[in-house]
Amino acid sequence: MYQTQEATEAPELGNMTTRSCPGCGSSECDAFYETEGVPANSLLLLSSREEAIAVPRGDVVLAFCRACGLVFNAAFDPGLVDQATVNQGSCAHSPVFRSFEDRLADQLIERYALHDKDLLDIGCGRGAFLALLCKLGGNHGIGIDPGDAPDPPLSRLGVDATFRREPFSEHTALGPVDLVYSRMLLEHLADPARFLGLLRRATSLRKDTRLFLQASNFVRTLRHYAFWEIHYQQCCYFSAGTLHRLLRAQGFTIDDIWSDFDGQYLLAGARPATNGTAQSNAREIVETVTDLTWLVIHFAREFREKQAMWREILAEIAQAGNRIAIWGAGAKAVSFLTTLAVGDEVSYVVDLSPSRQGKYVPGTGHPIVALDVMAGTRPDVVIVMNSVFAFEIQELLAKAGCAPTLLIA
């Protein structure tokens, strides 16, 4: 459960930005975190170090909206980001992540009685979760995403689901469905309010249609001063409170908001409000704007110290002649390496995904290797970018005959 601060007045921030809030339109927005020249896309698969270093870059200027609490990148340029790659990343090679996906699918099937129902997955990526819901519940699905089509096609996976390679917009042809859902897409959109308005239209085509959303939980980032969870292609950062307020403003009644995956994900169930009156039945405590203001202020005061700590750790380990590797070549590793301007202190990044192995990290050009390659070089220290995978990683290293010191970011 979220804990609220006992405060009656909002504390001071300063550094007013000229960009208005993409959630509520307020101009009362304060910048509190800045970093320049970060890779515009953390998920690019690059075949050479030269390509990796030469990737397009942008600036991050995180701003906090005093009206609704939304955090967003005031320097975001949507032209730098290829939306076709936003949901193409995957942790499918991790048993821990697959277990989460299986559990979530079971929860949604039970929560919304998803048996022989029509589903619409917006931003479905390669369609793995849509296929899972269709298979487990005997459902019929449509996945919409501008990225590459699933391989093999969803129809060959033994499920009743089709894929439409197109962006979701007001021009998207829709039919009535029982569940509209979108996972990890809302935070990548420069205009989340408009997107939710489109979802409101989609959920209104059939009575009792429900909406389900999944997004990263920025409160966790703030509390851990986790600067590595801030990256360019994610232009909006949500808490339970901001997601709650945004949904209500766009005409939804919130059935529930909860968190999962060690608090890293926010999950929300909603439905179109009746008689134009949005309500909330959420059981979890949502943060007030004042609560979020305190968290933002503490983050703004402490994140530089966290960055300095990691620079010192890396320098001391490398100067002692020890080999350092990072586990996981996703957005967290890219942000960690580029924000700290890490060079030869880290030898390489290891990743279980065959599509990433043999490629190079955007921005810094660190090579990405398979587990067996890492086992052959035996690093002394492995930095784990996501704590939820720590025990799984430790087991994999033991099986590979490695016993490095693990540092958890």
C-alpha positions in Angstrom: 0.0 0.0 0.0 1.1 3.5 -0.7 1.9 5.6 2.4 0.8 9.3 2.3 2.8 12.2 3.7 1.2 14.2 6.5 1.3 17.6 4.9 -1.2 20.4 4.3 0.9 22.7 2.1 2.9 21.8 -1.0 6.6 22.3 -0.7 8.6 24.5 -3.0 10.3 23.3 -6.2 11.2 26.0 -8.6 12.7 25.9 -12.2 9.4 26.5 -14.0 9.3 24.9 -17.5 7.6 26.5 -20.5 6.1 23.1 -21.5 2.5 22.5 -20.4 1.4 19.2 -18.8 0.4 16.6 -21.4 -2.0 15.1 -18.9 -4.1 18.0 -17.8 -2.8 21.0 -19.7 -1.6 23.0 -16.7 1.3 25.4 -17.2 2.4 25.0 -13.5 5.2 22.5 -14.2 8.6 22.4 -12.6 11.8 20.8 -14.0 13.7 18.7 -11.4 16.0 16.4 -13.4 18.0 16.9 -16.5 20.5 14.9 -18.6 21.7 15.6 -22.1 22.5 13.5 -25.1 20.9 10.2 -24.2 20.0 7.6 -26.8 16.6 8.3 -28.2 15.8 4.6 -28.5 17.2 2.1 -26.0 15.9 -0.9 -27.8 17.8 -0.6 -31.1 19.7 -3.7 -32.1 23.0 -2.4 -33.6 25.5 -4.6 -35.4 28.6 -2.5 -34.7 30.1 -0.4 -32.0 30.3 2.6 -34.4 26.6 2.4 -35.1 25.8 2.1 -31.4 27.8 5.2 -30.5 26.3 7.2 -33.4 22.6 6.7 -32.5 20.2 9.7 -32.5 20.2 11.4 -29.1 17.9 13.7 -27.2 17.7 15.5 -23.8 15.7 14.5 -20.8 14.2 17.4 -18.7 11.7 15.8 -16.3 9.0 18.2 -15.2 6.5 17.8 -12.4 2.9 19.0 -12.8 1.7 20.8 -9.7 -2.0 20.3 -10.8 -2.2 16.6 -11.5 1.2 15.2 -10.4 2.2 13.8 -13.8 5.9 13.7 -14.5 6.9 14.1 -18.2 10.0 14.9 -20.4 9.6 18.6 -21.3 12.3 18.2 -23.9 10.7 15.2 -25.6 10.7 15.2 -29.4 8.4 12.5 -30.8 10.2 12.7 -34.1 13.3 11.1 -32.6 11.4 7.9 -31.5 10.3 5.1 -33.8 7.0 4.0 -32.2 7.3 0.7 -34.1 10.0 -0.3 -31.7 8.4 0.8 -28.4 6.8 -2.5 -27.4 9.2 -4.8 -29.2 11.4 -5.4 -26.2 10.8 -8.5 -24.2 11.9 -10.4 -21.0 10.3 -13.6 -22.3 13.5 -15.6 -21.8 13.2 -15.0 -18.0 11.3 -17.7 -16.0 10.5 -15.0 -13.4 8.9 -12.7 -16.0 7.0 -15.6 -17.7 5.6 -16.5 -14.3 4.4 -12.9 -13.9 2.8 -12.9 -17.3 1.1 -16.3 -16.6 -0.2 -15.0 -13.3 -1.5 -11.7 -14.8 -3.3 -13.6 -17.6 -5.0 -15.8 -15.0 -6.0 -12.7 -13.0 -7.5 -10.9 -16.0 -9.4 -14.0 -17.1 -10.9 -14.4 -13.7 -11.5 -10.6 -13.1 -13.3 -10.0 -16.4 -14.7 -13.6 -17.0 -12.7 -13.8 -20.2 -14.0 -17.0 -21.8 -15.1 -16.9 -25.4 -14.8 -13.1 -25.4 -13.5 -10.5 -27.9 -10.2 -8.8 -26.9 -8.4 -5.8 -28.3 -4.7 -5.4 -27.5 -3.4 -2.0 -28.4 0.4 -1.9 -28.6 0.6 -5.7 -28.5 4.3 -5.9 -29.6 4.8 -9.4 -31.0 1.5 -10.5 -29.6 2.7 -13.1 -27.0 0.4 -11.9 -24.2 -2.6 -11.7 -26.5 -1.9 -15.2 -27.6 -1.7 -16.3 -24.0 -5.1 -14.8 -23.1 -6.7 -16.3 -26.2 -5.3 -19.7 -25.5 -6.1 -19.8 -21.8 -9.7 -18.5 -22.1 -10.7 -19.6 -25.6 -10.9 -15.9 -26.5 -10.8 -14.1 -29.8 -8.3 -11.4 -30.2 -7.1 -8.5 -32.3 -3.6 -7.0 -31.8 -2.7 -3.6 -33.1 0.9 -2.4 -33.3 3.0 -0.5 -35.8 6.0 -2.8 -35.2 7.0 -6.1 -36.9 4.4 -8.8 -37.2 4.6 -11.8 -34.9 6.8 -14.6 -36.2 5.2 -17.2 -36.5 1.9 -15.5 -37.1 -0.6 -15.7 -34.2 -2.9 -17.9 -36.2 -0.1 -20.6 -36.3 0.1 -20.6 -32.6 -3.3 -22.4 -32.3 -5.2 -19.3 -31.1 -8.0 -17.2 -32.6 -6.1 -13.9 -32.9 -5.1 -11.6 -35.7 -2.4 -8.9 -35.9 -2.9 -5.5 -37.6 0.4 -3.7 -38.3 -0.7 -0.1 -37.9 -0.7 2.7 -35.3 -3.7 3.1 -33.2 -5.5 6.4 -33.9 -9.0 7.9 -34.4 -8.9 6.4 -37.9 -8.5 2.8 -36.6 -11.5 0.7 -37.6 -13.0 -0.9 -34.5 -15.7 -3.3 -33.7 -17.3 -4.0 -30.3 -15.1 -6.0 -27.9 -15.4 -7.1 -24.3 -11.9 -6.0 -23.1 -9.7 -3.2 -24.4 -6.2 -3.3 -22.9 -2.8 -1.7 -23.4 0.4 -2.7 -21.6 3.5 -0.5 -21.2 2.4 1.9 -24.0 0.7 4.8 -22.3 4.1 6.0 -20.8 5.6 6.2 -24.3 3.0 8.6 -25.7 3.5 12.3 -25.9 -0.3 12.9 -25.5 -1.6 10.3 -23.0 -4.9 12.2 -22.5 -5.7 12.0 -26.2 -4.9 8.3 -26.2 -7.2 7.6 -23.3 -9.9 9.5 -25.1 -9.5 7.1 -28.0 -9.7 4.2 -25.6 -12.9 5.7 -24.1 -14.4 5.6 -27.6 -13.3 2.0 -28.1 -14.8 0.8 -24.8 -18.1 2.5 -25.6 -18.9 0.3 -28.6 -20.3 -2.5 -26.4 -22.1 -2.4 -23.1 -20.0 -3.6 -20.1 -16.7 -3.4 -22.0 -13.8 -3.0 -19.6 -10.4 -1.3 -19.9 -7.1 -2.6 -18.5 -3.9 -0.6 -18.4 -0.3 -1.5 -17.3 2.4 1.1 -16.8 5.7 1.6 -14.9 5.4 2.8 -11.4 7.4 6.0 -11.0 6.9 6.2 -7.3 9.3 3.3 -7.0 11.8 5.1 -9.1 11.5 8.2 -7.0 11.9 6.4 -3.7 15.0 4.4 -4.9 16.5 7.4 -6.7 16.7 5.0 -9.6 17.9 7.3 -12.4 18.5 4.3 -14.6 14.8 3.9 -14.9 14.6 7.2 -16.8 15.1 6.9 -20.5 14.2 9.0 -23.5 11.5 7.0 -25.2 9.5 7.0 -22.0 8.1 10.5 -22.1 5.5 10.2 -19.3 5.9 8.8 -15.8 2.9 7.7 -13.7 2.0 7.0 -10.1 -1.2 5.4 -9.0 -2.5 8.9 -8.2 -1.7 10.4 -11.5 -3.1 7.5 -13.5 -6.2 7.6 -11.3 -6.7 11.3 -11.9 -6.0 11.0 -15.7 -8.5 8.2 -16.1 -11.3 10.1 -14.3 -10.6 13.2 -16.3 -11.1 11.2 -19.5 -14.5 9.9 -18.4 -13.6 6.5 -16.8 -14.8 5.0 -13.6 -11.9 3.3 -11.9 -12.7 -0.2 -10.7 -9.2 -0.8 -9.2 -5.6 0.2 -9.2 -2.9 -2.1 -7.9 0.8 -2.8 -8.2 2.8 -6.0 -9.0 6.2 -7.3 -10.0 7.8 -6.1 -6.8 6.0 -2.8 -7.1 7.5 -2.0 -10.6 4.2 -2.1 -12.5 0.9 -0.2 -12.0 -2.2 -2.0 -13.2 -5.6 -0.4 -13.5 -9.1 -1.6 -14.4 -11.7 0.9 -15.5 -14.9 1.3 -17.5 -16.7 4.2 -19.2 -18.5 6.4 -16.7 -22.2 6.3 -16.8 -24.3 9.5 -17.0 -21.0 11.5 -17.5 -20.0 11.0 -13.8 -16.6 9.4 -13.3 -16.2 7.6 -10.0 -13.5 5.5 -8.2 -13.8 2.1 -6.5 -10.1 1.7 -6.2 -9.1 -0.1 -2.9 -5.4 1.0 -3.0 -4.4 4.3 -1.5 -3.4 6.7 -4.3 -1.0 9.5 -3.7 -2.1 13.1 -3.5 -0.2 15.8 -5.5 1.4 17.0 -2.3 2.6 13.4 -1.6 4.2 13.3 -5.0 5.7 16.8 -4.6 7.6 15.6 -1.5 8.9 12.5 -3.4 10.0 14.6 -6.3 11.8 17.1 -4.1 13.7 14.3 -2.3 14.7 12.7 -5.6 15.9 16.1 -6.9 18.1 16.5 -3.9 19.5 13.0 -3.8 19.9 11.6 -7.3 23.3 13.2 -7.9 24.6 11.5 -4.8 23.3 8.2 -6.1 25.0 8.8 -9.4 28.3 9.8 -7.7 28.1 6.6 -5.6 27.9 4.4 -8.6 30.7 6.2 -10.4 32.9 5.7 -7.4 32.0 2.0 -7.1 32.7 1.3 -10.8 36.1 3.2 -10.6 37.2 1.4 -7.5 36.3 -2.1 -8.9 38.0 -1.4 -12.2 41.1 0.1 -10.6 41.5 -3.0 -8.6 41.8 -5.0 -11.8 38.4 -6.6 -11.6 36.2 -7.4 -14.6 32.7 -5.9 -14.5 29.7 -7.1 -16.5 26.1 -5.9 -16.5 23.1 -8.3 -16.6 20.3 -7.2 -19.0 20.6 -5.2 -22.2 17.3 -3.4 -21.8 16.5 0.3 -21.2 17.7 0.2 -17.6 21.2 -0.8 -18.6 21.3 1.7 -21.5 20.3 4.5 -19.1 22.7 3.4 -16.4 25.7 3.3 -18.8 24.9 6.5 -20.7 23.9 8.6 -17.8 27.1 7.7 -15.9 29.2 7.9 -19.2 30.6 4.5 -18.5 33.5 3.4 -20.6 36.0 0.6 -20.2 35.1 0.1 -16.5 32.4 -2.3 -17.8 33.6 -5.1 -20.1 30.3 -6.1 -21.6 26.5 -6.7 -21.1 25.1 -10.2 -20.9 21.5 -10.9 -22.1 19.5 -14.1 -22.5 17.7 -12.9 -25.7 19.4 -14.4 -28.8 18.2 -11.3 -30.8 20.3 -9.0 -28.6 23.4 -11.2 -28.4 26.2 -10.1 -30.7 24.8 -6.6 -30.8 26.0 -3.4 -29.1 24.5 -1.1 -26.4 23.0 2.1 -27.9 25.0 5.1 -26.8 28.1 3.5 -25.3 28.8 0.6 -27.7 29.4 -2.0 -25.0 29.1 -5.5 -26.6 26.1 -7.7 -25.7 27.0 -11.4 -25.1 25.4 -14.7 -24.3 25.6 -16.4 -20.9 28.1 -19.0 -22.2 30.4 -16.2 -23.4 30.3 -14.6 -20.0 31.0 -17.9 -18.3 34.1 -18.3 -20.4 35.5 -14.9 -19.3 34.3 -15.2 -15.7 33.7 -11.6 -14.6 34.5 -10.7 -11.0 31.4 -8.5 -10.5 28.0 -8.6 -12.2 25.6 -5.6 -11.8 22.0 -6.6 -11.9 19.8 -3.8 -13.3 16.5 -5.2 -12.1 16.4 -6.6 -8.5 13.4 -8.8 -9.2 15.6 -11.1 -11.3 18.5 -11.3 -8.7 17.8 -14.9 -7.5 17.2 -16.2 -11.0 20.4 -14.7 -12.2 22.3 -16.1 -9.2 21.0 -19.6 -10.1 22.0 -19.2 -13.8 25.5 -18.1 -12.9 25.9 -21.0 -10.5 24.8 -23.5 -13.3 27.3 -21.8 -15.6 30.1 -22.3 -13.1 30.5 -18.6 -12.2 30.5 -17.1 -8.8 30.9 -13.3 -9.3 29.9 -10.8 -6.7 26.4 -9.5 -7.5 25.6 -5.8 -7.1 21.9 -4.9 -7.3 21.1 -1.6 -8.8 
